[in-house]
Amino acid sequence: MGQKVSPIGMRVGIIRDWQSRWYADDKEFGKLLIEDVNIRNFIEKYYAGLSAKAADRRKADPQISRIEIERCKNRMTIIIRTAHPGVVIGQEGKSIDGLRKQLEKMTNVKNIQINVVEVANPNLDARLVARWIANELEGRKSFRATQKKAIQNTMRAGAKGIKTQVSGRLGGADIARSEGYSEGVVPLHTLRSDIDYAWEEASTTYGRLGVKVWICRGEVLPGEMVKEPEAPKQRPMRGRRKGRNDRGGRPGGRGPRRDQNAGSRPQADAAAKGGNDDVNA
């Protein structure tokens, strides 16, 4: 039987860059490769432990998309792409400082730099979409309605196509099966197509369910690499600008406020009374 290859691994070196960027001799290559795997697993478990202690787990979930590692002679740079950078950094940077100290002990590298990059649109990231589906399934939501809602949100975000698949004891059935939905185009054989792929597991009362997501975000021109979109930097807040219909807080078309003319009313009444006295005289 034919098997499907990973769309990400098939496009590495063509339109995608490596998630680990460094060079090593043959003797050190295997050691550093295993160390990268351990670093990624440790970061995932580190923030999973912090979110488990929080009162609201969903708000404390950093939603990490991917972790990239760059190495130099005496320096290591770790790039964490996440939908919630504030959760990754922590209050006053406590979470990321604790992570840096533990990584320095684990790797024996004293100079470790951690960069946190915000994902521009989580609905176009396959891993974040797969994790959202898994969280909904763990909350006993319908697997059909959950997949259709995820497809709807992704297509509204500007995707060219999406395909989802959920496998396992769906609905508590005795026999496991797979069921999926798709919309748009997902050309797996076109290497210039920017296709993001991810899978997650959902732990339910009936066992584990596997979730797979393919998202097509368009095509990449020859000779170029896929660049993950980053969220724009927030500009500093400025004072409120007056618009064309800004009337200083007064409702339009009703004239001046009553309290502004309160002081002139006694004079007008006195003038009118004096005029009446002259007429009577």
C-alpha positions in Angstrom: 0.0 0.0 0.0 1.2 3.5 -0.8 1.9 5.8 2.2 1.7 9.6 2.4 5.0 11.3 3.1 5.1 14.3 5.4 4.4 17.5 3.3 6.9 19.5 5.5 9.8 17.1 5.2 9.3 16.8 1.4 9.6 20.5 0.9 12.6 21.1 3.1 15.4 22.6 1.0 12.9 23.6 -1.8 10.6 26.1 -0.2 11.1 25.4 3.5 14.1 26.0 5.7 15.3 23.6 8.4 14.0 24.0 12.0 17.5 23.3 13.3 20.2 25.4 11.7 23.8 24.5 12.6 26.8 22.6 11.4 28.8 19.9 13.2 31.3 17.2 12.6 30.3 13.5 12.2 31.2 12.8 15.8 29.1 15.6 17.2 26.2 15.5 14.8 24.2 12.7 16.5 24.8 14.2 19.9 23.5 17.6 18.9 20.6 16.2 17.0 19.4 14.3 20.1 19.9 17.4 22.2 17.7 19.4 19.9 14.9 16.8 20.3 15.3 16.9 24.1 15.2 20.7 24.1 11.9 20.8 22.2 10.4 18.2 24.4 11.6 20.0 27.5 10.1 23.3 26.4 6.7 21.7 25.7 6.7 19.9 29.1 7.8 23.1 30.9 4.9 25.2 29.7 2.5 22.3 30.0 3.4 22.1 33.7 2.9 25.8 34.2 -0.6 25.7 32.5 -1.6 22.7 34.6 -1.0 24.8 37.8 -3.1 27.8 36.5 -6.7 28.2 37.3 -7.8 28.6 33.7 -5.8 26.2 31.6 -7.0 27.5 28.3 -5.8 31.0 29.0 -2.5 29.7 30.4 -1.8 27.6 27.3 1.0 29.3 25.3 -0.1 27.5 22.0 3.4 27.0 20.7 3.5 26.5 17.0 7.1 25.5 16.4 10.6 25.8 18.0 13.6 26.7 15.9 17.2 26.2 17.1 20.3 28.0 15.8 23.8 27.2 17.0 27.1 29.1 16.8 30.4 28.3 18.5 29.6 29.4 22.0 26.0 30.6 21.6 22.6 29.1 21.1 19.5 30.9 19.8 16.0 29.4 20.4 13.1 30.9 18.5 9.6 30.1 19.9 6.7 30.8 17.6 3.5 31.1 19.7 0.0 32.6 19.6 0.3 33.9 23.2 3.7 35.5 23.7 2.7 37.0 27.0 2.2 33.5 28.5 5.6 32.4 27.2 7.4 35.4 28.7 5.4 35.3 31.9 4.9 38.1 34.4 8.0 40.3 34.5 9.8 37.7 32.4 9.8 35.1 35.2 8.7 32.2 33.0 11.3 32.7 30.3 14.1 33.4 32.7 13.4 30.1 34.5 13.4 28.3 31.2 16.7 29.8 30.2 18.4 28.8 33.5 17.2 25.2 33.2 18.3 24.9 29.5 21.7 26.2 30.5 22.1 23.4 33.0 20.8 20.8 30.6 23.0 21.8 27.6 26.1 23.2 29.4 25.8 26.3 27.1 26.2 29.5 29.1 25.0 31.9 26.3 21.4 31.0 25.4 19.2 33.6 23.8 15.4 32.9 23.6 13.4 34.9 21.0 9.6 34.9 21.2 7.7 35.5 18.0 4.0 35.9 17.8 2.0 34.0 15.2 0.2 36.5 13.0 -2.9 34.3 12.3 -3.4 31.2 14.4 -6.1 30.0 12.0 -3.5 29.5 9.3 -1.2 27.4 11.4 -1.8 23.7 11.1 -0.5 22.8 14.6 -2.6 25.4 16.4 -5.7 24.3 14.4 -5.0 20.7 15.2 -4.5 21.5 18.9 -7.8 23.4 19.0 -9.6 20.5 17.5 -8.0 18.1 20.1 -9.0 20.4 23.0 -12.6 20.5 21.7 -12.7 16.7 21.5 -11.4 16.4 25.0 -14.2 18.7 26.0 -16.7 16.1 24.6 -17.6 18.2 21.6 -18.9 16.6 18.4 -16.1 15.6 16.1 -18.1 16.5 13.0 -19.1 19.9 14.1 -15.6 20.6 15.5 -14.0 19.8 12.1 -16.5 21.8 10.2 -16.0 24.9 12.4 -12.2 24.6 12.1 -12.5 24.5 8.3 -14.8 27.5 8.3 -12.5 29.6 10.4 -9.4 28.6 8.4 -11.1 29.4 5.0 -12.2 32.8 6.4 -8.7 33.6 7.4 -7.6 33.4 3.8 -6.4 29.8 3.2 -6.6 28.2 -0.2 -7.7 24.9 1.2 -7.8 22.7 4.2 -8.2 19.0 5.0 -8.8 17.5 8.5 -9.0 13.9 9.7 -9.9 12.4 13.1 -9.2 8.7 13.8 -10.1 6.5 16.7 -13.2 5.4 18.6 -15.3 8.2 17.3 -18.4 8.8 19.4 -17.5 5.9 21.7 -17.9 3.3 19.0 -16.4 -0.2 19.6 -14.6 -0.2 16.3 -12.1 2.6 15.5 -12.4 4.4 12.2 -11.3 7.6 10.5 -13.5 10.5 9.3 -12.4 13.7 7.7 -13.5 16.7 5.8 -11.9 19.0 3.2 -12.6 22.3 1.5 -10.7 24.1 -1.3 -7.5 22.7 -2.8 -4.6 20.9 -1.1 -2.1 19.9 -3.8 0.3 17.6 -2.0 2.2 16.8 -5.2 2.9 20.4 -6.1 6.2 21.2 -4.3 5.8 25.0 -4.7 2.6 24.9 -2.7 3.0 26.2 0.8 1.3 23.3 2.7 1.5 23.2 6.5 0.9 19.9 8.2 0.5 18.8 11.9 -1.0 16.1 14.0 -2.1 16.1 17.6 -3.6 13.6 20.1 -6.8 14.0 22.1 -7.2 12.0 25.3 -10.9 11.1 25.8 -12.8 8.7 28.1 -12.9 6.1 25.2 -9.2 6.4 24.4 -6.9 8.5 22.3 -8.0 10.2 19.1 -5.6 11.2 16.4 -6.0 14.6 14.7 -4.4 15.5 11.4 -4.6 18.9 9.6 -3.3 20.0 6.2 -3.6 23.7 5.3 -2.7 25.2 1.9 -1.7 28.8 2.2 -0.9 29.5 -1.5 2.2 29.1 -3.7 5.8 30.2 -3.3 7.8 31.6 -6.2 10.8 29.6 -7.4 14.0 30.4 -5.5 12.2 31.8 -2.5 11.6 30.2 1.0 8.4 30.2 3.1 8.4 33.0 5.6 6.2 32.6 8.6 4.0 35.7 8.9 4.7 37.6 12.1 2.2 39.8 14.0 2.7 43.5 13.4 4.3 45.5 16.2 1.8 47.6 18.2 2.2 51.3 17.8 2.3 53.5 20.9 -1.1 54.9 22.0 -1.8 58.5 21.1 -4.3 61.0 22.2 -7.8 60.9 20.9 -8.2 62.6 17.6 -11.3 64.7 16.8 -13.4 63.5 13.9 -15.4 65.5 11.5 -18.6 65.1 13.6 -16.9 65.6 17.0 -19.0 68.1 18.9 -17.2 68.0 22.1 -19.4 65.5 23.8 -22.6 67.3 22.9 -25.3 65.5 20.8 -25.5 66.9 17.3 -28.3 69.2 16.3 -29.6 70.0 19.8 -27.8 73.3 20.3 -25.9 74.4 23.5 -26.4 72.7 26.8 -28.9 74.1 29.3 -26.3 74.7 32.0 -24.3 76.9 29.7 -27.3 79.4 29.3 -28.4 79.1 32.9 -26.5 82.3 33.9 -28.0 84.4 31.1 -31.6 83.5 31.8 -32.1 85.9 34.9 -30.8 88.8 32.9 -33.1 88.1 30.0 -36.1 87.7 32.3 -35.3 91.0 34.0 -35.0 92.8 30.7 -38.3 91.4 29.6 -39.9 92.4 32.9 -38.6 96.0 32.6 -39.9 96.2 29.1 -43.4 95.2 30.3 -43.2 97.9 33.0 -42.5 100.6 30.5 -45.4 99.6 28.4 -47.8 99.6 31.4 -46.5 103.1 32.4 
